[in-house]
Amino acid sequence: MRQDDAVAALNALPSAGLVAGPTPVEEMSRLRAALGGGPRLLVKRDDALPFGFGGNKVRKLDLVAARARAEGADTLLTVGGVQSNHARATAAAAARLGLRCVLILGGARPDRPTGNTLLDGLLGAEIHYVSSREERAPAMRAAADRLRAQGRHPFEIPLGASTPLGAMAYARAVAELVAQVPAPDVIVHASSSGGTQAGLIAGCTLLDLPTRVLGISADDPAPALQAVVGDLISGIDAALGCAGRLSAAAPRAEVDDSFVGEGDGIPTPASREALERAARTEALFLDTTYTAKAMAGLIARVRAGSFRPDQTVLFWHTGGQVGLLA
C-alpha cells in the first residue's frame, strides 16, 4: 500500500462521533521563560476534548466503540485501576451510544467514590473490583462469558484501548496536528499502555515527518514498553495493508523510564514540581499518574540543554486531570 493509500485508509475508519474537531495547540511561553529559555514549547490539548472530560482514551474509543457498535455489541467491558481515565472514558462512550458498561477495576472499593470512580457510577457503569492487576483480564473474560450465556453481546476492550485500532486514532491525530502547525522537532508525551506512542510513531512515519516521538513511561520499564509499542505498530501495519513497510520504516520507540519513581501512580519530587509549574505558568492541569511525570521529563531535558533553542518541542497533553480530584 502506498503512503497516500494508507493515510486515506486511516481517514476512512468509522468513528463513534466522540471527537468533534481538532484540539487546540497552544504556546507555553511562560513555562519556557520560567525554565530560562530553550526551545519553543507548544502543547496539544487533548485534555480539552469536550467529550467525557477528554483525554487520549477518548480518541482511541472513538474508533474502538465504533467497531463495537458495528459488530452488534450491547455492552462494553474494560479494565483499569480504581482511578482509571480509560474506564471513565469507556463508561462515557457507552452512555453516549446507549450501551451497557462493565468495568473491572484493580484495587479496593472506595468507601466514598471520588474522581473517576465517582464519574463511573454517575455514568451508570457496573463496577467490579479485584485485588490485583493480574486478576483484571481474567475477570473481564469471565464477565463477558456470563453476558454471552445471558444472550447478550459484550465487546471486550483491553487496558487503555491500546489495540492497533485504538492506536490508529493517534496516527490520524498526527495529520490533525500538522494541519494546525508545522511539524515539531520533538513530541513528548506520557506513555503507559503503548497505544498513543505507537499511533504517534506510525502517523509520523506515514506522513514522512522528521519528528522524534519521546514517550515518558509512567510505570513500566522501557524495554517492556518498547516491545508493546513495536507490536502495536506491526498491528497497524497489517490493518492498513502496508505489507511490513510501515514496521520497517518506523523507528524503534524511544522510551524514558527514569521518571517512574516508586511506581504506578506514585508522585515523585520532579512530578510534583512539574504539576505546580505547569499550573502556575500556563494554568495547565496535569495528573499525578501520567502527565506530570511526562512534563517532568520535558522540563529536565530543557534544563539540561537537550534541545536546541531553534527547535520546537510539543507536549501532547493526554488528559487525566479528573484524577486530581480523587
VODOTI-383008 format. One record per residue (C-alpha): residue number from 1; residue in one letter; x, y, z. Coordinates in Angstrom, 2 decimals, decimal comma, m for minus. Layout:
<rs>
i NUM	aa a	east X	north Y	up Z
...
</rs>
This chain:
<rs>
i 1	aa m	east 0,00	north 0,00	up 0,00
i 2	aa r	east 1,31	north 3,46	up m0,92
i 3	aa q	east 1,65	north 6,15	up 1,73
i 4	aa d	east m1,31	north 8,12	up 0,34
i 5	aa d	east m3,45	north 4,99	up 0,37
i 6	aa a	east m2,51	north 4,24	up 3,99
i 7	aa v	east m3,42	north 7,77	up 5,07
i 8	aa a	east m6,71	north 7,52	up 3,16
i 9	aa a	east m7,44	north 4,20	up 4,90
i 10	aa l	east m6,81	north 5,85	up 8,28
i 11	aa n	east m9,14	north 8,71	up 7,46
i 12	aa a	east m11,85	north 6,29	up 6,30
i 13	aa l	east m12,02	north 4,43	up 9,63
i 14	aa p	east m15,54	north 4,64	up 11,10
i 15	aa s	east m15,83	north 6,73	up 14,26
i 16	aa a	east m18,40	north 6,98	up 17,02
i 17	aa g	east m18,58	north 10,77	up 16,91
i 18	aa l	east m16,82	north 11,32	up 20,23
i 19	aa v	east m14,20	north 13,68	up 18,74
i 20	aa a	east m16,00	north 16,67	up 17,28
i 21	aa g	east m12,97	north 18,53	up 15,93
i 22	aa p	east m9,29	north 19,35	up 16,39
i 23	aa t	east m7,99	north 20,06	up 19,87
i 24	aa p	east m6,07	north 23,32	up 20,39
i 25	aa v	east m2,33	north 23,77	up 20,03
i 26	aa e	east m1,05	north 26,48	up 22,35
i 27	aa e	east 2,24	north 28,20	up 23,12
i 28	aa m	east 3,81	north 27,59	up 26,54
i 29	aa s	east 5,81	north 30,82	up 26,53
i 30	aa r	east 5,56	north 31,45	up 30,28
i 31	aa l	east 6,77	north 27,94	up 31,06
i 32	aa r	east 9,65	north 28,45	up 28,63
i 33	aa a	east 10,57	north 31,72	up 30,33
i 34	aa a	east 10,38	north 30,10	up 33,77
i 35	aa l	east 12,85	north 27,47	up 32,59
i 36	aa g	east 15,28	north 30,12	up 31,41
i 37	aa g	east 14,66	north 29,86	up 27,69
i 38	aa g	east 15,44	north 26,90	up 25,46
i 39	aa p	east 13,30	north 25,54	up 22,63
i 40	aa r	east 9,89	north 26,83	up 21,61
i 41	aa l	east 7,35	north 24,93	up 23,71
i 42	aa l	east 3,88	north 24,00	up 22,48
i 43	aa v	east 1,12	north 21,88	up 23,98
i 44	aa k	east m1,50	north 19,83	up 22,11
i 45	aa r	east m4,56	north 19,95	up 24,35
i 46	aa d	east m6,21	north 16,54	up 24,23
i 47	aa d	east m7,18	north 17,25	up 27,82
i 48	aa a	east m9,58	north 19,78	up 26,24
i 49	aa l	east m11,53	north 17,23	up 24,19
i 50	aa p	east m15,08	north 18,17	up 25,15
i 51	aa f	east m16,47	north 14,63	up 25,46
i 52	aa g	east m16,37	north 12,81	up 28,78
i 53	aa f	east m13,69	north 15,02	up 30,39
i 54	aa g	east m11,40	north 14,38	up 27,45
i 55	aa g	east m8,02	north 12,69	up 27,28
i 56	aa n	east m6,27	north 10,33	up 24,90
i 57	aa k	east m8,64	north 7,47	up 25,66
i 58	aa v	east m11,49	north 9,42	up 24,05
i 59	aa r	east m9,61	north 9,46	up 20,75
i 60	aa k	east m8,96	north 5,72	up 20,92
i 61	aa l	east m12,53	north 4,90	up 21,93
i 62	aa d	east m13,87	north 6,98	up 19,07
i 63	aa l	east m12,66	north 4,21	up 16,76
i 64	aa v	east m12,93	north 1,23	up 19,11
i 65	aa a	east m16,52	north 1,95	up 20,18
i 66	aa a	east m17,50	north 2,41	up 16,54
i 67	aa r	east m16,13	north m1,09	up 15,84
i 68	aa a	east m18,06	north m2,47	up 18,83
i 69	aa r	east m21,29	north m0,94	up 17,58
i 70	aa a	east m20,69	north m2,24	up 14,04
i 71	aa e	east m20,28	north m5,75	up 15,48
i 72	aa g	east m23,62	north m5,53	up 17,27
i 73	aa a	east m22,29	north m5,13	up 20,80
i 74	aa d	east m24,71	north m4,16	up 23,54
i 75	aa t	east m22,13	north m3,95	up 26,34
i 76	aa l	east m18,62	north m2,52	up 26,59
i 77	aa l	east m16,24	north m4,16	up 29,06
i 78	aa t	east m12,81	north m2,97	up 30,08
i 79	aa v	east m10,24	north m2,98	up 32,87
i 80	aa g	east m8,20	north m0,42	up 34,77
i 81	aa g	east m7,21	north 0,91	up 38,16
i 82	aa v	east m9,63	north 2,43	up 40,62
i 83	aa q	east m8,95	north 5,91	up 39,19
i 84	aa s	east m8,65	north 4,75	up 35,57
i 85	aa n	east m9,15	north 7,50	up 33,00
i 86	aa h	east m9,77	north 4,83	up 30,40
i 87	aa a	east m12,54	north 3,23	up 32,46
i 88	aa r	east m14,25	north 6,60	up 32,83
i 89	aa a	east m13,97	north 7,30	up 29,10
i 90	aa t	east m15,35	north 3,84	up 28,29
i 91	aa a	east m18,31	north 4,39	up 30,60
i 92	aa a	east m18,93	north 7,74	up 28,93
i 93	aa a	east m18,75	north 6,22	up 25,44
i 94	aa a	east m21,19	north 3,50	up 26,44
i 95	aa a	east m23,63	north 6,06	up 27,86
i 96	aa r	east m23,45	north 8,17	up 24,69
i 97	aa l	east m24,05	north 5,13	up 22,47
i 98	aa g	east m26,81	north 3,60	up 24,59
i 99	aa l	east m24,76	north 0,57	up 25,61
i 100	aa r	east m24,22	north m1,10	up 28,96
i 101	aa c	east m20,78	north m0,82	up 30,55
i 102	aa v	east m18,98	north m3,24	up 32,86
i 103	aa l	east m15,70	north m2,15	up 34,48
i 104	aa i	east m13,21	north m4,43	up 36,19
i 105	aa l	east m11,07	north m2,26	up 38,44
i 106	aa g	east m7,98	north m3,39	up 40,31
i 107	aa g	east m7,91	north m2,22	up 43,90
i 108	aa a	east m10,16	north m1,84	up 46,91
i 109	aa r	east m13,67	north m0,49	up 46,58
i 110	aa p	east m13,50	north 3,09	up 47,89
i 111	aa d	east m15,64	north 3,96	up 50,89
i 112	aa r	east m16,57	north 7,19	up 49,14
i 113	aa p	east m16,25	north 7,34	up 45,34
i 114	aa t	east m14,25	north 10,33	up 44,09
i 115	aa g	east m12,71	north 11,48	up 40,82
i 116	aa n	east m13,05	north 8,97	up 38,01
i 117	aa t	east m14,78	north 6,38	up 40,20
i 118	aa l	east m17,48	north 8,90	up 41,06
i 119	aa l	east m18,00	north 9,58	up 37,34
i 120	aa d	east m18,06	north 5,84	up 36,51
i 121	aa g	east m21,05	north 5,39	up 38,81
i 122	aa l	east m22,75	north 8,55	up 37,60
i 123	aa l	east m22,46	north 7,26	up 34,02
i 124	aa g	east m24,23	north 4,05	up 35,01
i 125	aa a	east m21,33	north 1,62	up 34,77
i 126	aa e	east m21,47	north m1,71	up 36,58
i 127	aa i	east m18,24	north m1,87	up 38,58
i 128	aa h	east m16,45	north m4,96	up 39,89
i 129	aa y	east m13,29	north m4,77	up 42,00
i 130	aa v	east m10,45	north m7,30	up 42,04
i 131	aa s	east m7,46	north m7,27	up 44,33
i 132	aa s	east m4,62	north m7,20	up 41,79
i 133	aa r	east m3,71	north m6,07	up 38,27
i 134	aa e	east m3,15	north m9,70	up 37,27
i 135	aa e	east m6,78	north m10,58	up 38,07
i 136	aa r	east m8,32	north m7,90	up 35,85
i 137	aa a	east m8,12	north m9,50	up 32,40
i 138	aa p	east m9,34	north m12,96	up 33,55
i 139	aa a	east m12,19	north m11,28	up 35,44
i 140	aa m	east m13,18	north m9,37	up 32,29
i 141	aa r	east m13,20	north m12,56	up 30,23
i 142	aa a	east m15,35	north m14,27	up 32,88
i 143	aa a	east m17,79	north m11,35	up 32,90
i 144	aa a	east m18,01	north m11,47	up 29,11
i 145	aa d	east m18,72	north m15,21	up 29,23
i 146	aa r	east m21,53	north m14,65	up 31,72
i 147	aa l	east m23,08	north m12,00	up 29,49
i 148	aa r	east m22,89	north m14,25	up 26,43
i 149	aa a	east m24,60	north m17,00	up 28,43
i 150	aa q	east m27,40	north m14,49	up 29,08
i 151	aa g	east m27,76	north m13,86	up 25,37
i 152	aa r	east m26,00	north m10,51	up 25,40
i 153	aa h	east m23,27	north m9,27	up 23,05
i 154	aa p	east m20,27	north m7,98	up 25,04
i 155	aa f	east m17,26	north m6,27	up 23,46
i 156	aa e	east m14,02	north m6,55	up 25,43
i 157	aa i	east m11,65	north m3,57	up 25,32
i 158	aa p	east m8,10	north m4,20	up 26,59
i 159	aa l	east m6,36	north m1,88	up 29,02
i 160	aa g	east m6,19	north 1,67	up 27,66
i 161	aa a	east m7,91	north 0,68	up 24,40
i 162	aa s	east m4,33	north 0,08	up 23,27
i 163	aa t	east m5,12	north m2,11	up 20,30
i 164	aa p	east m3,95	north m1,46	up 16,73
i 165	aa l	east m7,34	north 0,13	up 16,02
i 166	aa g	east m7,15	north 2,35	up 19,11
i 167	aa a	east m3,58	north 3,33	up 18,27
i 168	aa m	east m4,64	north 4,34	up 14,76
i 169	aa a	east m6,58	north 7,21	up 16,33
i 170	aa y	east m3,22	north 8,77	up 17,16
i 171	aa a	east m1,85	north 8,13	up 13,70
i 172	aa r	east m4,82	north 10,18	up 12,49
i 173	aa a	east m4,16	north 12,79	up 15,17
i 174	aa v	east m0,70	north 13,47	up 13,72
i 175	aa a	east m2,36	north 14,62	up 10,49
i 176	aa e	east m4,62	north 16,84	up 12,61
i 177	aa l	east m1,57	north 18,35	up 14,29
i 178	aa v	east 0,35	north 19,21	up 11,12
i 179	aa a	east m2,76	north 20,85	up 9,66
i 180	aa q	east m2,54	north 23,27	up 12,63
i 181	aa v	east 1,21	north 23,93	up 12,97
i 182	aa p	east 4,43	north 22,92	up 11,20
i 183	aa a	east 5,65	north 19,52	up 12,37
i 184	aa p	east 7,50	north 19,91	up 15,69
i 185	aa d	east 11,02	north 18,61	up 16,09
i 186	aa v	east 10,02	north 16,55	up 19,13
i 187	aa i	east 6,77	north 15,29	up 20,63
i 188	aa v	east 6,93	north 14,47	up 24,36
i 189	aa h	east 4,05	north 12,55	up 25,94
i 190	aa a	east 3,15	north 10,16	up 28,74
i 191	aa s	east 3,44	north 6,51	up 27,69
i 192	aa s	east 1,88	north 3,61	up 29,58
i 193	aa s	east m0,15	north 1,02	up 27,66
i 194	aa g	east 1,64	north 1,93	up 24,42
i 195	aa g	east m1,22	north 2,84	up 22,10
i 196	aa t	east m0,67	north 6,58	up 22,00
i 197	aa q	east 3,04	north 6,25	up 21,31
i 198	aa a	east 2,51	north 3,58	up 18,64
i 199	aa g	east m0,02	north 5,78	up 16,88
i 200	aa l	east 2,16	north 8,87	up 17,02
i 201	aa i	east 5,15	north 6,99	up 15,61
i 202	aa a	east 3,01	north 5,40	up 12,88
i 203	aa g	east 1,48	north 8,76	up 11,96
i 204	aa c	east 4,86	north 10,49	up 11,75
i 205	aa t	east 6,20	north 7,63	up 9,65
i 206	aa l	east 3,25	north 7,58	up 7,25
i 207	aa l	east 3,47	north 11,35	up 6,78
i 208	aa d	east 7,26	north 11,15	up 6,39
i 209	aa l	east 7,86	north 13,62	up 9,22
i 210	aa p	east 11,28	north 14,00	up 10,88
i 211	aa t	east 9,59	north 14,42	up 14,28
i 212	aa r	east 11,09	north 12,49	up 17,17
i 213	aa v	east 8,47	north 10,89	up 19,46
i 214	aa l	east 9,62	north 10,60	up 23,08
i 215	aa g	east 7,48	north 8,63	up 25,49
i 216	aa i	east 7,99	north 9,19	up 29,21
i 217	aa s	east 6,99	north 5,97	up 30,94
i 218	aa a	east 4,53	north 6,32	up 33,79
i 219	aa d	east 5,05	north 2,82	up 35,11
i 220	aa d	east 6,72	north 0,08	up 33,04
i 221	aa p	east 10,41	north m0,45	up 32,21
i 222	aa a	east 11,48	north 0,95	up 28,84
i 223	aa p	east 12,25	north m2,44	up 27,17
i 224	aa a	east 8,79	north m3,80	up 28,01
i 225	aa l	east 7,05	north m0,69	up 26,72
i 226	aa q	east 9,18	north m0,62	up 23,57
i 227	aa a	east 8,12	north m4,20	up 22,83
i 228	aa v	east 4,44	north m3,34	up 23,28
i 229	aa v	east 4,73	north m0,29	up 21,01
i 230	aa g	east 6,54	north m2,34	up 18,37
i 231	aa d	east 3,79	north m4,99	up 18,41
i 232	aa l	east 1,10	north m2,33	up 18,05
i 233	aa i	east 2,91	north m0,74	up 15,09
i 234	aa s	east 3,04	north m4,18	up 13,46
i 235	aa g	east m0,70	north m4,47	up 14,04
i 236	aa i	east m1,30	north m1,07	up 12,44
i 237	aa d	east 0,88	north m2,15	up 9,51
i 238	aa a	east m1,25	north m5,26	up 9,00
i 239	aa a	east m4,54	north m3,40	up 9,42
i 240	aa l	east m3,57	north m0,84	up 6,78
i 241	aa g	east m2,22	north m3,46	up 4,37
i 242	aa c	east 1,28	north m1,99	up 4,39
i 243	aa a	east 2,89	north m5,44	up 3,97
i 244	aa g	east 5,62	north m4,73	up 6,51
i 245	aa r	east 6,72	north m1,40	up 5,06
i 246	aa l	east 5,40	north 0,67	up 7,96
i 247	aa s	east 7,10	north m1,55	up 10,52
i 248	aa a	east 10,36	north m1,41	up 8,58
i 249	aa a	east 10,30	north 2,37	up 8,25
i 250	aa a	east 9,15	north 3,23	up 11,79
i 251	aa p	east 11,92	north 3,97	up 14,31
i 252	aa r	east 12,21	north 1,94	up 17,49
i 253	aa a	east 10,11	north 3,53	up 20,20
i 254	aa e	east 12,10	north 5,95	up 22,35
i 255	aa v	east 11,03	north 5,48	up 25,97
i 256	aa d	east 12,46	north 7,12	up 29,05
i 257	aa d	east 11,63	north 5,22	up 32,24
i 258	aa s	east 13,75	north 7,35	up 34,58
i 259	aa f	east 10,77	north 9,38	up 35,84
i 260	aa v	east 8,66	north 6,43	up 37,10
i 261	aa g	east 9,90	north 6,80	up 40,66
i 262	aa e	east 8,48	north 4,28	up 43,12
i 263	aa g	east 5,82	north 3,05	up 40,72
i 264	aa d	east 2,48	north 3,50	up 39,03
i 265	aa g	east 0,52	north 6,46	up 40,34
i 266	aa i	east 3,10	north 7,39	up 42,98
i 267	aa p	east 4,21	north 11,03	up 42,62
i 268	aa t	east 7,89	north 11,99	up 42,60
i 269	aa p	east 9,51	north 15,30	up 43,63
i 270	aa a	east 10,04	north 16,06	up 39,93
i 271	aa s	east 6,43	north 15,30	up 39,02
i 272	aa r	east 5,12	north 17,42	up 41,90
i 273	aa e	east 7,22	north 20,33	up 40,71
i 274	aa a	east 6,04	north 19,82	up 37,11
i 275	aa l	east 2,42	north 19,71	up 38,25
i 276	aa e	east 2,74	north 23,03	up 40,07
i 277	aa r	east 4,90	north 24,74	up 37,45
i 278	aa a	east 2,51	north 23,89	up 34,60
i 279	aa a	east m0,44	north 25,18	up 36,63
i 280	aa r	east 1,28	north 28,38	up 37,77
i 281	aa t	east 2,77	north 29,35	up 34,42
i 282	aa e	east 0,17	north 28,13	up 31,91
i 283	aa a	east m2,92	north 27,28	up 34,01
i 284	aa l	east m2,41	north 23,79	up 32,63
i 285	aa f	east m3,67	north 20,97	up 34,86
i 286	aa l	east m1,75	north 17,71	up 34,76
i 287	aa d	east m2,36	north 14,49	up 36,69
i 288	aa t	east m0,08	north 12,77	up 39,16
i 289	aa t	east m0,06	north 9,37	up 37,42
i 290	aa y	east 0,81	north 10,18	up 33,81
i 291	aa t	east 1,15	north 13,72	up 32,54
i 292	aa a	east 3,05	north 15,24	up 35,47
i 293	aa k	east 5,77	north 12,62	up 35,05
i 294	aa a	east 5,87	north 13,33	up 31,31
i 295	aa m	east 6,14	north 17,06	up 31,94
i 296	aa a	east 8,90	north 16,37	up 34,45
i 297	aa g	east 10,78	north 14,61	up 31,66
i 298	aa l	east 10,34	north 17,56	up 29,34
i 299	aa i	east 11,42	north 20,08	up 32,00
i 300	aa a	east 14,52	north 18,05	up 32,87
i 301	aa r	east 15,60	north 17,96	up 29,22
i 302	aa v	east 15,07	north 21,69	up 28,73
i 303	aa r	east 17,17	north 22,40	up 31,82
i 304	aa a	east 19,87	north 20,02	up 30,64
i 305	aa g	east 20,05	north 21,73	up 27,24
i 306	aa s	east 19,00	north 18,55	up 25,43
i 307	aa f	east 17,00	north 20,58	up 22,90
i 308	aa r	east 18,40	north 23,39	up 20,73
i 309	aa p	east 16,90	north 26,90	up 21,08
i 310	aa d	east 15,85	north 26,78	up 17,40
i 311	aa q	east 13,82	north 23,60	up 17,92
i 312	aa t	east 10,10	north 23,23	up 18,62
i 313	aa v	east 9,09	north 20,75	up 21,31
i 314	aa l	east 5,41	north 19,82	up 21,64
i 315	aa f	east 3,96	north 18,34	up 24,82
i 316	aa w	east 0,97	north 16,17	up 23,90
i 317	aa h	east m1,34	north 16,52	up 26,89
i 318	aa t	east m3,15	north 13,19	up 27,18
i 319	aa g	east m5,57	north 14,30	up 29,91
i 320	aa g	east m6,22	north 12,71	up 33,28
i 321	aa q	east m6,91	north 15,87	up 35,25
i 322	aa v	east m10,00	north 14,27	up 36,85
i 323	aa g	east m7,57	north 12,29	up 38,99
i 324	aa l	east m6,57	north 15,49	up 40,77
i 325	aa l	east m9,97	north 15,49	up 42,43
i 326	aa a	east m9,75	north 11,93	up 43,75
</rs>
